[in-house]
Amino acid sequence: MKKKSLITLTLIIVTLLIAVFITVVFGGVYNVGATDKHIAPIEWVFRKTMESSVRSHSKYINVPEDINLEDKKLARKFYGAYTKACQTCHGAPGRKSDPWMYIYPAAPDLTDKAVVGKWTDAELFWIIKNGIKDTGMPGLGPTHGDEEMWGVTAFVRQLPNISPEEYEMMEKWFKENGEGNADLEDYQSRKGE
């Protein structure tokens, strides 16, 4: 008798799970709009899955020996790339993300040391290269080389230590010099700053 009850209970549970699956997937009852947040357990599952995936996939990435992510000149060369591809969502020193940009989950503030410090260099590189599905974070890998992505990684790594004034100086320098090889320190000395 117990075996029959267990089979019946299992069939009821499986039938309910199938009904819930069909209702959610085909019934449109779950709101996927970016303006409606997930319930806490689903939010936790998605966040944990994303973090575990990034850590797992970046495990064997090493910073190339000829790249120093603390090199300010390297990072500054990628100011333009950051402003074009990242600033709209992630903001910048002294600047919030663009007010018309609403994505869910919200893009992290990359000027916050705790946010950037949460990831290793390899993890930041992996995120920049591959993006994150269903978050609005694009992957730059299909359109940019690894050297460029390491440069953006250097910029992001240093971003929390860049003052709003220094960022503004980079903007002026970039507008005058573009993406060429002009040196920001030389520019600052010419401007007397």
Secondary structure, DSSP 4 states (H G I P E B T S, - for coil): -HHHHHHHHHHHHHHHHHHHHHHHHHH--S---TTSPPPHHHHHHHHHHHHHHHHHHTTT----TT--TT-HHHHHTTHHHHHHHTHHHH-BTTBPPPTT---SSPPP-TT-HHHHHTS-HHHHHHHHHH-BTTTTB---TTTS-HHHHHHHHHHHHHGGG--HHHHHHHHHHHHHHTTSS--HHHHHHHHT-
